[in-house]
Amino acid sequence: MCSYIDNADNDGTNHTGDLDRIQFTPDVSGLWAVVLDWSSATDNNVWLFDESMNALNGSTASSLDGPEWFTHELVGGTSYYVVIGGWEGEKSFWRLEIENLDDCDTSVVESGDTSGEVEDVGAVSDGTKVCGNTYDAANDLDYVSFTPDTTGYWEASLIWWAGGDYDLFVTYADGTEIVGAASFSYAPPERAMALLLAGETYHFIVDAYSGNASDWQVQFRYLQPPPCANPLTEGNWDIGILPTEGTFCGDLFDASNDGSSYTGDTDTIAFEVAAAGDWKFSLYWFKDDLDYDLYLYDDQSELGTSAGIDMPEEFTVTLESSHTYYIDVAGWDGGGPAWWVVSYDGP
């Protein structure tokens, strides 16, 4: 669930700003995790109360970076309250997760080594939970194979409940990394978002970087469908001959720079055109605070460039048939991930 803290403030002892209270009732008894994360420079806190508003647990670290989290044994069918308060900082949008750590759709068996033996959990859908454990938080890697049931943006969220720094990576089946979540934090969750294709096999890796051995849980969430029928996943692609008009789309997992060069994600697409003549290319993206750029070139030279700050980025170039060209979609600023769409119109 999501909402926002409009006013984060205190008098040195108590919260004097906004407090959000959420009532909930767990469906089963067991160990549950409460995880609060937020989007801006705010020191938010979270507490758990029983139905008589007696304090049971909480997390109040003095930090402008989330998350705040704790675990607690809850009784199924009993009402509880979570209270979220902003201690200081900016207005912030928050996201609260209340997860049953004993509830898993499938569990993987610990192999007892670090050889990378892969456990296959098959198809995953929105809400699927996979559980496992590590035997050594300084050396153990758990490799899990999975297949999404729907094409689009997915989030894999890793939580663990013993002190340690755990990381999460999503890769292709050949081991090529798509995205990683490694924040060097002892506080879960680690979240990795990626464009995944239905029916394709991928791996996620739980990396116990340091700390204590622990049980872990990865939950999958389907976030949104792609903006075109056949999105291009991470990496370089050859999409063949373009018809006289159409679109293709993909995503950049990061948009960043060092002042002179791109340091984030760049997607490269190879293609030919159906007919010689003037072709117009336009790049759009799906978050207002991003800055993406568009380049077109062949093996000899750069032919088209659009690198402003507003969309669309677009240009018109004269192209020949039976000749290979390349488009780069490059992220300059704004982070990510986010969709991009390139539309084209030929003679």
C-alpha positions in Angstrom: 0.0 0.0 0.0 1.1 3.6 -0.7 0.4 7.1 0.5 2.4 10.1 1.7 3.6 12.1 4.7 2.7 15.7 4.1 4.6 17.2 7.0 7.6 15.6 8.8 8.4 17.5 12.0 9.2 17.1 15.7 9.7 19.1 18.9 12.8 17.2 19.9 10.8 14.5 21.8 7.6 13.8 19.9 6.4 13.8 16.3 4.4 17.0 15.6 3.8 16.5 12.0 1.8 14.0 9.9 0.9 10.6 11.3 -0.7 7.9 9.2 -2.5 5.0 10.8 -3.4 1.7 9.0 -5.5 -1.0 10.6 -5.0 -4.6 9.3 -5.8 -8.2 10.3 -3.4 -11.0 9.4 -5.2 -14.0 8.0 -2.9 -16.5 9.7 -0.6 -16.6 12.7 3.1 -16.5 12.3 6.2 -14.4 11.8 5.4 -11.2 9.8 7.6 -8.5 8.4 6.7 -4.8 8.3 8.8 -2.8 5.8 8.4 0.9 5.2 10.2 2.6 2.3 9.9 6.1 0.9 11.0 8.3 -2.0 12.7 11.4 -0.7 15.1 12.9 2.0 12.8 12.2 5.0 13.4 10.5 8.3 10.2 8.4 8.6 9.4 5.9 11.4 7.0 3.0 11.7 5.4 1.3 14.7 3.1 -1.6 15.4 0.3 -1.5 18.0 -2.3 -3.9 19.1 -6.1 -3.1 18.9 -5.9 -1.3 22.2 -3.0 0.9 20.9 -0.4 -0.8 23.1 3.0 -0.5 21.4 4.4 -3.9 20.2 7.3 -3.1 18.0 8.8 -0.4 15.7 11.7 0.9 13.8 13.0 4.5 14.4 16.5 4.7 13.0 17.8 8.3 12.6 18.2 8.2 8.9 17.0 10.1 5.9 17.3 6.8 3.9 14.8 4.0 4.1 13.8 1.5 4.7 12.6 1.0 8.3 11.6 -2.6 9.1 11.0 -5.1 11.8 9.5 -8.6 12.3 6.9 -9.6 14.8 4.8 -12.7 15.6 1.2 -11.9 14.8 -2.0 -13.8 15.7 -4.3 -14.6 12.8 -7.8 -12.9 13.0 -6.6 -10.2 15.4 -6.6 -6.6 14.5 -3.4 -4.5 14.6 -2.4 -1.0 13.7 0.7 0.3 11.9 1.5 4.0 12.5 3.8 5.9 10.1 5.3 9.2 11.2 7.7 11.7 9.7 10.4 13.0 12.1 12.0 15.5 9.8 12.7 16.2 6.2 10.7 16.6 3.0 7.2 15.6 2.0 7.6 11.9 1.1 5.6 9.2 -0.6 5.8 6.0 1.3 5.3 2.3 0.5 4.3 -0.2 3.2 4.7 -3.9 2.9 3.3 -6.3 5.5 4.5 -9.8 4.6 3.9 -13.2 6.1 7.4 -14.8 6.3 5.9 -18.3 6.8 3.9 -18.1 3.6 5.7 -19.3 0.5 4.4 -20.7 -2.8 7.6 -22.7 -3.2 10.8 -23.2 -1.3 14.3 -24.1 -2.7 16.6 -26.5 -1.0 19.9 -25.2 0.3 22.7 -27.0 -1.7 25.3 -26.4 1.0 27.9 -25.0 -1.4 28.6 -22.0 -3.6 28.9 -23.8 -6.9 25.9 -22.1 -8.4 23.6 -25.1 -8.7 20.3 -23.8 -10.0 16.9 -24.6 -8.4 14.0 -24.3 -10.8 10.7 -23.0 -9.4 9.0 -22.9 -12.8 6.3 -20.3 -13.7 5.9 -17.2 -11.5 2.9 -14.8 -11.5 2.0 -11.6 -9.7 2.4 -12.2 -6.0 4.5 -15.5 -6.2 6.7 -15.9 -3.2 9.9 -18.1 -3.2 11.7 -18.9 0.0 15.1 -20.3 0.8 18.0 -20.0 3.3 21.7 -19.4 3.4 24.2 -21.4 5.4 27.0 -18.8 5.4 26.3 -15.1 5.0 29.8 -14.4 3.8 30.1 -17.0 1.0 26.7 -18.4 0.0 24.9 -17.8 -3.3 21.5 -19.2 -4.0 20.6 -19.5 -7.7 17.0 -19.9 -8.7 15.5 -20.4 -12.2 12.0 -18.9 -13.0 9.7 -18.2 -15.9 7.4 -15.1 -15.9 3.8 -15.8 -17.0 3.3 -12.3 -18.4 5.5 -9.9 -20.5 6.2 -6.5 -18.9 7.9 -4.8 -16.0 8.5 -7.0 -12.9 9.8 -6.3 -9.5 11.6 -9.0 -7.4 11.7 -8.0 -3.7 14.1 -9.7 -1.3 13.6 -9.7 2.4 15.5 -11.6 5.1 15.2 -11.6 8.9 18.6 -12.0 10.4 21.3 -9.3 10.6 23.2 -9.3 7.4 23.8 -7.6 4.0 22.0 -9.5 1.3 21.9 -8.6 -2.4 19.6 -9.6 -5.3 20.4 -10.0 -8.9 18.3 -10.9 -12.0 20.1 -12.5 -14.9 19.4 -14.2 -18.2 19.6 -18.0 -18.2 23.2 -17.8 -19.5 24.2 -15.7 -16.5 24.3 -12.3 -18.1 23.1 -9.7 -15.5 20.0 -7.7 -16.3 19.7 -5.8 -13.0 21.1 -5.9 -9.5 20.0 -4.6 -6.1 23.1 -4.2 -3.9 22.7 -1.2 -1.6 25.2 -2.3 1.0 22.5 -2.1 3.6 21.6 -4.4 6.5 18.0 -3.4 6.1 15.7 -5.2 3.6 14.2 -5.1 1.1 16.4 -5.2 -1.9 14.3 -4.6 -5.0 15.2 -5.3 -8.6 13.0 -4.2 -11.5 13.4 -5.5 -15.0 11.5 -6.0 -18.3 10.9 -9.7 -18.6 9.2 -11.8 -21.4 6.5 -14.3 -20.8 7.8 -17.9 -21.3 11.4 -17.0 -21.1 13.7 -18.5 -18.4 15.6 -16.2 -16.1 17.6 -16.6 -12.9 17.6 -14.6 -9.7 20.5 -14.8 -7.3 20.4 -14.2 -3.6 23.9 -13.2 -2.5 24.6 -13.4 1.2 27.3 -10.7 1.2 28.0 -10.4 5.0 26.4 -10.8 8.4 24.4 -13.8 9.6 23.0 -16.8 7.9 19.2 -16.3 7.4 16.0 -17.5 5.8 15.0 -15.3 2.9 12.0 -14.6 0.7 11.7 -13.2 -2.8 8.3 -11.9 -3.9 7.4 -11.2 -7.5 5.2 -8.3 -8.5 3.9 -7.5 -12.0 4.1 -3.7 -12.3 2.9 -2.8 -15.8 2.6 -4.0 -19.4 4.9 -2.8 -22.1 3.9 0.1 -24.4 4.3 -2.0 -27.6 3.6 -5.6 -28.6 7.2 -7.0 -28.7 9.4 -5.0 -26.4 13.2 -5.3 -26.6 14.8 -6.7 -23.5 18.2 -5.5 -22.2 21.1 -5.5 -24.6 21.8 -5.2 -28.3 19.2 -6.2 -30.8 18.9 -6.7 -34.6 15.3 -6.1 -35.5 15.6 -6.7 -39.2 14.0 -4.6 -41.9 11.7 -1.7 -40.8 8.5 -1.3 -42.7 7.6 2.3 -43.8 6.1 3.2 -40.4 5.8 1.7 -37.0 7.2 1.7 -33.5 9.5 -0.4 -31.3 10.1 -0.1 -27.5 12.3 -1.2 -24.7 13.5 0.1 -21.3 16.6 1.7 -19.7 17.4 0.5 -16.2 19.4 3.7 -15.4 19.9 7.2 -16.8 23.0 8.9 -15.5 26.2 10.7 -16.6 29.6 12.0 -15.2 29.3 15.4 -16.9 30.6 14.4 -20.2 29.8 10.7 -20.8 26.8 8.3 -20.3 27.3 6.2 -17.2 23.9 4.5 -17.1 22.2 2.3 -19.6 22.3 2.4 -23.4 20.3 0.2 -25.8 21.6 -0.4 -29.3 19.3 -1.6 -32.1 20.5 -2.7 -35.5 18.1 -2.5 -38.5 17.7 -2.0 -42.2 15.0 0.0 -44.0 12.5 -1.2 -46.5 12.9 1.7 -48.9 15.6 4.4 -49.6 14.7 8.0 -48.8 14.0 10.3 -45.9 13.1 8.6 -42.5 12.0 10.4 -39.4 12.7 8.9 -36.0 11.2 10.1 -32.7 12.0 9.0 -29.2 9.5 9.2 -26.3 9.8 8.0 -22.7 7.4 7.5 -19.8 8.7 9.6 -16.9 8.8 13.4 -17.0 12.0 13.8 -14.9 14.1 11.7 -17.3 16.4 12.8 -20.0 16.9 10.3 -22.8 18.9 10.9 -26.1 18.7 9.4 -29.6 21.5 8.6 -32.0 21.6 7.0 -35.4 24.8 5.9 -37.2 26.3 3.2 -39.5 29.7 1.6 -39.6 31.2 4.8 -41.1 29.8 7.8 -39.2 27.1 9.3 -37.0 24.1 10.3 -39.2 21.5 11.7 -36.7 21.6 13.1 -33.2 19.0 14.5 -30.9 20.2 15.1 -27.3 18.1 17.9 -25.8 16.2 17.8 -22.5 12.6 17.5 -23.7 10.8 14.8 -25.6 10.4 13.9 -28.3 14.0 13.6 -29.3 13.7 13.4 -33.1 15.5 13.9 -36.5 15.0 13.1 -40.2 17.8 11.4 -42.1 18.3 10.0 -45.6 18.8 6.2 -45.6 19.6 3.6 -48.1 18.0 0.1 -48.4 20.2 -3.0 -48.0 22.4 -1.2 -45.5 22.8 -1.8 -41.8 22.1 1.1 -39.4 22.2 1.4 -35.6 20.1 3.4 -33.2 21.3 4.1 -29.6 18.7 5.0 -27.0 20.9 6.5 -24.1 19.9 7.7 -20.7 21.6 10.9 -19.7 19.8 11.8 -16.4 17.0 10.9 -14.1 17.7 7.3 -12.9 15.2 4.6 -13.9 14.0 2.2 -14.9 11.5 3.5 -17.5 10.0 2.6 -20.8 11.1 4.2 -24.1 9.4 4.1 -27.5 10.9 5.0 -30.9 8.4 5.7 -33.7 9.6 5.9 -37.3 8.1 7.1 -40.6 9.7 6.4 -44.0 9.0 7.2 -47.6 
